[in-house]
Amino acid sequence: MDRRRRWLAAGAVASALAVCAAFAPAAVSADDRPIERGAVVVRAAGPDALEQRASEIVDAMSTRERAASVVMGHIPTTDAASLSSYMTQTGIGGFILMGANIPGDEASLRAITAALTPDPALPPLIAVDQEGGDVARLGWDPFPSALALKNEPAAAAQDAFAGRGALLLRAGIGVNFGIVADVAPDASSFIYRRALGTTPQGSAERVTAAVAGEASASLSTLKHFPGHGAAPGDSHTLIPATGMPKAEWEAADGMPFRAGIAAGAELLMFGHLAFTAVDAAPASLSAEWHRIAREELGFDGVTITDDLGMLEASGVAEYRDPVANAVAALAAGNDMVLAVMFSTADTAPRVVDGIVAAVESGALPAERLQDAATRVTELRLELAASGRGLVPCGDCAAVGAG
């Protein structure tokens, strides 16, 4: 990912907001003047300065603080006090908003994301699955989903995701798990309705456009690497597998991910998918697939697992322990682990305890945890410095489905 290209794009918030004329623009500056959001003032910094500052912050952390920083958790409530307490007590680096966290209107959602942000100078990665259509947490999203966009010119995907990103920005949500980069030509496929393309080229074009659309408003995530379309079955209930040779993957299902990485997507979500010609293990637990993403595709952003609860739900005995899954995922190369399914208030603390224990026993190299924590912290600092997802727009005009 070219962080400098994305950094410059972050100054163009007005272009995303212009997609929906009813939106009131948020205050974000492209230069290094102070960015004011409420009582918070931060000064934009270049990517090199952010990387250095992230290293300094992580160097000063305890092992437990580093472990907490790489966990994205979830509890199902809209109670602001409970959410604030959860984030403060756990110290985790991220939170995923699911349907149970989304109130009926935008103003109430802004109160929730504010409660999830104990320190605006180092905001958590607040994420949401806002693909549109079948997977849309924000009910007031009027923009077309992949089901329509796969049959439209790529420019339509850019417009849709610009508007979608603007909705997230207004609500104080910094990360969208919204760009489905899978190639799904078969209409009976589990992922067909959500994939942006039915061919490698078509998907790549629309993924590139979607990343460009979101660039000014939210951090983009490509999912489900290395490609759900090639591996039949629903990864919420089993481990889909394919024997596709790597060369075939490179020419087909790998193409949209390569394109999205080149376009500047900041996060790459690894699916619980087994491409057995490359590795018998699910990609989310595969060091080889992480090596491919880093060394062959050139991704240098934050890697994150799909929900680890899905591994438990697969029924595979090896994946019954959520803590062991988290440690294995970090060891394989993920920078952040996501826990939603079966998650309770004590899940994140148990995962943090397990990561600490793994470092202390040598099962997880301390350097691997430090590397992961630094990448995540740098992304959190980028949110603060650019103004995206920092403090929600408290005086925005109301927005409806229109």
C-alpha positions in Angstrom: 0.0 0.0 0.0 1.3 3.5 -0.9 0.6 5.2 2.4 1.6 8.6 1.0 -1.0 8.3 -1.8 -3.7 7.4 0.7 -2.5 10.1 3.1 -3.0 12.8 0.4 -6.4 11.2 -0.5 -7.5 11.6 3.1 -7.7 15.4 2.6 -10.5 15.1 0.0 -13.4 14.5 2.4 -15.5 17.1 0.6 -15.5 14.9 -2.5 -17.1 12.0 -0.8 -19.6 14.1 1.0 -20.6 15.7 -2.2 -22.0 12.4 -3.5 -25.0 12.8 -1.3 -26.1 16.5 -1.5 -28.0 16.2 1.8 -24.8 15.6 3.8 -23.3 18.4 5.8 -19.5 18.3 5.2 -17.1 17.4 8.1 -14.1 19.5 8.9 -11.0 17.8 7.7 -7.9 19.5 6.4 -5.4 18.2 3.8 -2.5 20.2 4.9 -0.7 20.4 8.3 -2.9 23.0 9.9 -4.6 21.9 13.1 -7.7 19.8 12.6 -10.4 20.8 15.1 -13.1 18.4 16.1 -14.9 19.6 19.2 -12.4 20.2 22.0 -9.8 18.0 20.3 -7.0 19.5 18.3 -4.5 17.3 16.5 -1.8 18.3 14.0 -1.6 16.3 10.8 1.7 14.5 10.3 3.3 12.7 7.5 3.4 8.9 7.3 7.1 8.7 8.4 6.3 10.7 11.6 3.3 8.5 12.3 5.4 5.4 12.0 8.1 6.8 14.4 5.4 7.9 16.9 3.7 4.5 16.7 7.1 2.8 17.5 7.6 5.1 20.4 4.2 4.4 21.9 4.5 0.6 21.5 8.0 0.6 22.9 6.6 2.2 26.1 3.8 -0.4 26.3 3.8 -3.4 28.6 3.3 -6.8 27.1 -0.3 -6.8 28.2 -1.0 -3.4 26.6 0.5 -4.6 23.4 -1.6 -7.7 23.5 -4.8 -5.7 24.1 -3.9 -3.3 21.3 -4.1 -6.1 18.7 -7.6 -7.3 19.7 -10.8 -6.1 18.1 -13.7 -7.0 20.3 -17.4 -6.8 20.5 -20.3 -6.8 23.0 -23.9 -6.6 21.9 -25.4 -3.4 23.4 -26.3 0.2 22.6 -25.7 1.3 26.2 -23.1 4.0 25.9 -21.9 3.6 29.5 -21.4 -0.1 29.1 -19.5 0.4 25.8 -17.3 3.1 27.4 -16.5 0.9 30.4 -15.7 -2.1 28.1 -13.2 -0.1 26.1 -11.6 1.5 29.1 -11.3 -1.7 31.1 -10.0 -3.9 28.3 -7.7 -1.4 26.6 -8.3 -3.2 23.3 -7.4 -1.5 20.0 -10.6 -2.0 18.2 -14.3 -2.6 18.3 -16.7 -4.0 15.6 -20.2 -2.6 15.5 -22.7 -5.3 14.7 -26.5 -5.0 14.4 -27.0 -5.1 18.1 -24.9 -1.9 18.4 -26.7 0.2 15.8 -29.6 2.4 17.1 -32.3 3.6 14.8 -30.8 7.0 13.9 -27.5 8.6 13.0 -27.3 10.9 16.0 -27.6 8.0 18.5 -24.9 6.2 16.6 -22.6 9.2 17.0 -23.1 9.0 20.7 -22.1 5.3 20.7 -18.9 5.8 18.7 -18.0 8.7 21.0 -18.4 6.4 24.0 -16.2 3.8 22.3 -13.4 6.4 22.0 -11.8 6.9 25.5 -8.8 8.8 24.0 -9.4 10.7 20.7 -5.6 11.2 20.4 -5.3 7.4 19.9 -8.8 6.4 18.8 -9.6 2.7 18.5 -10.3 1.1 15.2 -14.1 1.2 15.2 -15.2 -1.0 12.3 -18.4 -2.0 10.6 -19.5 -4.4 7.9 -21.1 -1.8 5.6 -21.1 -3.5 2.2 -24.7 -2.4 1.4 -27.5 -4.7 0.5 -27.4 -8.0 2.3 -24.7 -6.9 4.7 -25.5 -3.4 5.9 -25.5 -2.4 9.6 -26.5 1.2 8.9 -30.1 1.0 7.8 -30.0 4.5 6.3 -27.5 3.6 3.7 -29.2 4.3 0.3 -26.3 3.4 -1.9 -26.3 0.4 -4.3 -24.8 -2.9 -3.2 -22.5 -5.3 -5.1 -25.5 -7.1 -6.5 -26.2 -4.1 -8.6 -22.7 -2.7 -8.9 -21.2 -5.8 -10.5 -23.4 -5.0 -13.5 -22.6 -1.3 -13.6 -19.5 0.6 -14.8 -16.7 0.8 -12.2 -17.4 4.5 -11.7 -20.7 3.5 -10.0 -18.8 1.5 -7.4 -16.6 4.6 -6.7 -19.7 6.8 -6.2 -21.4 4.2 -4.0 -18.5 3.7 -1.7 -17.7 7.5 -1.6 -21.2 8.0 -0.2 -20.9 4.9 2.1 -17.6 6.2 3.4 -19.2 9.6 4.1 -21.9 8.0 6.2 -19.2 6.2 8.3 -17.2 9.4 8.7 -20.3 11.3 9.9 -20.9 8.6 12.5 -17.3 8.5 13.8 -16.6 5.0 12.3 -13.1 4.8 11.0 -12.9 1.4 9.3 -15.2 -0.2 6.8 -15.1 -4.0 6.3 -17.0 -3.4 3.2 -15.1 -4.3 0.0 -15.7 -7.9 -1.0 -12.8 -8.6 -3.4 -13.9 -12.2 -4.0 -14.6 -13.4 -7.6 -17.9 -15.1 -7.8 -19.2 -16.2 -11.2 -21.6 -18.7 -9.9 -25.0 -17.2 -8.8 -25.5 -20.1 -6.4 -22.3 -19.3 -4.5 -22.6 -18.1 -0.9 -20.7 -15.0 -1.7 -22.2 -14.2 -5.1 -24.6 -11.4 -4.0 -21.8 -9.7 -2.0 -18.9 -9.9 -4.5 -18.2 -6.9 -6.6 -17.4 -8.9 -9.7 -18.1 -12.2 -11.6 -14.7 -12.1 -13.4 -11.2 -11.4 -12.2 -10.9 -8.3 -14.3 -14.4 -7.0 -13.5 -13.9 -7.5 -9.8 -10.5 -5.8 -9.9 -11.9 -2.8 -11.6 -14.7 -2.4 -9.1 -12.5 -3.1 -6.1 -10.1 -0.4 -7.3 -13.0 2.0 -7.7 -14.4 1.2 -4.3 -11.1 1.8 -2.5 -10.8 5.2 -4.4 -14.3 6.1 -3.3 -13.7 5.4 0.4 -10.2 7.0 0.4 -11.3 10.4 1.7 -13.6 9.2 4.4 -12.9 5.7 5.8 -10.1 3.1 5.9 -10.7 0.4 3.3 -10.6 -3.4 4.0 -10.3 -6.0 1.3 -12.0 -9.3 2.1 -11.9 -12.4 2.1 -8.3 -13.0 1.2 -7.3 -15.1 -0.7 -10.8 -15.4 -2.2 -14.1 -16.9 -1.0 -15.4 -17.3 -4.5 -12.9 -20.1 -5.3 -13.7 -22.1 -2.1 -17.3 -23.3 -2.1 -19.3 -23.2 1.1 -20.1 -20.8 3.9 -17.2 -20.1 6.2 -19.5 -19.2 9.0 -20.2 -22.9 9.5 -17.3 -24.8 7.9 -13.8 -24.4 6.4 -14.4 -24.0 2.7 -11.6 -25.6 0.7 -10.2 -25.6 -2.8 -7.3 -27.3 -4.5 -6.8 -24.4 -6.9 -3.1 -24.2 -7.9 -1.3 -21.1 -6.9 -0.6 -20.1 -10.5 -4.3 -20.2 -11.3 -5.1 -18.2 -8.2 -2.6 -15.5 -9.2 -4.3 -15.2 -12.6 -7.8 -15.2 -11.3 -8.9 -14.8 -7.6 -5.7 -13.0 -6.6 -6.2 -10.3 -9.2 -8.8 -8.1 -7.3 -6.7 -8.3 -4.1 -3.6 -7.2 -6.0 -5.5 -4.3 -7.5 -7.1 -3.2 -4.2 -3.7 -3.3 -2.5 -2.2 -1.2 -5.3 -5.1 1.2 -4.9 -4.2 1.8 -1.3 -6.5 -0.3 0.9 -5.2 -0.1 4.5 -6.5 -3.4 5.8 -6.6 -6.9 4.4 -9.0 -9.4 6.0 -7.9 -13.1 5.9 -10.7 -15.6 5.4 -11.0 -19.0 7.1 -10.5 -20.6 3.7 -8.1 -23.5 2.9 -6.3 -23.3 -0.5 -4.8 -26.7 0.0 -2.3 -26.4 -2.9 -0.6 -23.6 -1.0 -1.3 -24.6 2.7 -3.6 -27.1 4.3 -4.4 -24.6 7.1 -7.0 -21.9 6.7 -5.5 -18.7 5.2 -6.2 -16.9 8.5 -3.8 -19.3 10.2 -1.3 -19.6 7.4 2.1 -18.1 7.5 2.5 -18.8 3.8 -0.5 -16.8 2.8 0.7 -13.9 4.9 4.1 -14.2 3.2 2.4 -14.0 -0.2 0.4 -11.0 0.8 3.4 -9.1 2.1 6.2 -10.2 -0.3 4.4 -11.0 -3.5 1.4 -8.6 -3.4 3.3 -5.8 -1.5 0.8 -5.3 1.2 2.2 -3.3 4.1 -0.9 -2.3 6.0 -2.8 -4.0 8.8 -3.8 -7.7 8.4 -6.8 -8.9 10.3 -8.7 -12.1 10.7 -12.2 -12.7 9.8 -14.3 -13.4 13.0 -12.4 -16.1 14.9 -15.7 -17.4 16.2 -16.3 -18.8 12.7 -13.4 -21.2 13.3 -15.2 -22.5 16.4 -18.4 -22.8 14.5 -16.7 -25.0 11.9 -16.9 -28.0 14.2 -13.2 -28.8 13.7 -11.9 -30.0 17.0 -8.6 -28.2 16.4 -10.3 -24.8 16.5 -12.5 -25.2 19.6 -10.3 -22.8 21.7 -10.8 -19.2 20.8 -7.7 -18.1 22.7 -5.5 -20.7 20.9 -7.0 -19.5 17.6 -6.0 -15.9 18.4 -2.5 -16.9 19.3 -2.1 -19.0 16.2 -3.5 -16.2 14.0 -1.0 -13.7 15.4 1.9 -16.1 15.0 0.9 -16.7 11.4 1.2 -13.0 10.6 -2.1 -11.3 11.5 -1.7 -7.9 13.1 -5.2 -7.9 14.6 -7.6 -10.6 15.7 -11.4 -10.2 15.5 -13.8 -11.9 17.9 -17.6 -11.6 17.4 -19.5 -14.9 17.3 -19.8 -16.4 20.8 -18.2 -13.2 22.1 -19.1 -12.0 25.7 -17.7 -9.3 27.9 -14.9 -11.6 29.1 -13.8 -12.8 25.7 -11.4 -10.0 24.9 -9.8 -10.1 28.3 -9.3 -13.9 28.0 -7.8 -13.5 24.5 -5.5 -10.8 25.9 -4.4 -13.1 28.8 -3.8 -15.9 26.3 -1.6 -13.7 24.1 0.4 -12.5 27.1 0.9 -16.1 28.3 2.0 -17.1 24.8 4.6 -14.4 24.7 5.9 -15.3 28.1 6.2 -19.0 27.2 7.9 -18.3 23.9 5.0 -19.7 21.8 4.4 -16.3 20.3 7.6 -14.3 19.6 7.6 -10.9 21.4 8.9 -9.4 18.2 5.8 -10.6 16.3 3.5 -9.0 18.8 5.5 -5.7 18.8 5.4 -5.6 15.0 1.6 -6.2 15.0 1.0 -3.6 17.7 3.1 -1.0 15.9 1.1 -1.4 12.6 -2.2 -1.2 14.4 -1.1 1.8 16.5 0.2 3.6 13.4 -3.2 3.2 11.7 -4.9 4.5 14.9 -2.7 7.5 14.8 -3.5 8.1 11.1 -7.2 8.2 12.1 -6.5 10.9 14.7 -4.2 12.9 12.5 -6.5 12.9 9.4 -9.7 13.4 11.4 -11.4 10.3 10.0 -13.2 8.5 12.7 -11.8 10.8 15.4 -14.8 12.6 16.8 -18.3 12.2 15.1 -19.9 15.1 13.5 -22.1 16.4 16.3 -23.9 19.1 14.2 -24.5 17.1 11.0 -27.9 17.5 9.5 -30.1 14.4 9.7 -29.8 11.9 6.9 -32.4 9.3 5.9 -32.7 6.7 3.2 -34.0 9.4 0.9 
